Amino acid sequence: MSIELSRIGSAGLNDNLSGWPEKSPIKYLRLGFVWLAAALIAILGAWALLSGDAGEPDESEPVPLAAAVATEPAPSVPAFNPPTAAGEAIAPEETAPVDGLKISSQYWRRGGLGSIALVTFTLRNRNDYAVTDIAISCAFSRRDGSHLTDRTRVIHDTVNMRGRKTFARIHVGFVNVNASKAKCAPVAARHI
């Protein structure tokens, strides 16, 4: 009996008798941080894949306007050409709908953890008809004026004839972190 009690006395009652090494709370905390970091990386990766700009070209690649703006061909309307004294017809000069558009005021800010450009601008339509599907191209540059990137977006909204409309916080796309200036201009529009 003294042998049994001496084993308990020398081993102690609080010691780990299961044979497994005892883990301290610090080891559990470190393991938790590792799993938290892994989960954050997985969530950010999934967010980047599903963010909607998967088809966006790299910043170093130029964006072709033909691919950026898909316009439908205008229906052909026979033009009235009155004869002149010499028997020649005078062809009226047709202007593109985008020629009557002008951005009167604009500013931009960052959104989405600082990587997305949100542009607010007022668009004036000086045409005698309403326009829709307006393509806006924004050029971003550094403080010193050196060019960084261009982004183009199509706005599927209507601006009435001889009217103006303010578009607030339009998501233009991802921009370089060094961008500090933006200059936007309308590049295409469709006659209604």
Secondary structure as UniProt FT lines:
FT   HELIX           2..11
FT   HELIX           25..49
FT   TURN            54..55
FT   TURN            59..60
FT   HELIX           65..68
FT   TURN            85..86
FT   HELIX           97..100
FT   STRAND          101..111
FT   TURN            112..115
FT   STRAND          116..125
FT   STRAND          131..141
FT   TURN            143..144
FT   STRAND          147..155
FT   TURN            161..162
FT   STRAND          164..174
FT   TURN            177..178
FT   STRAND          181..191
//
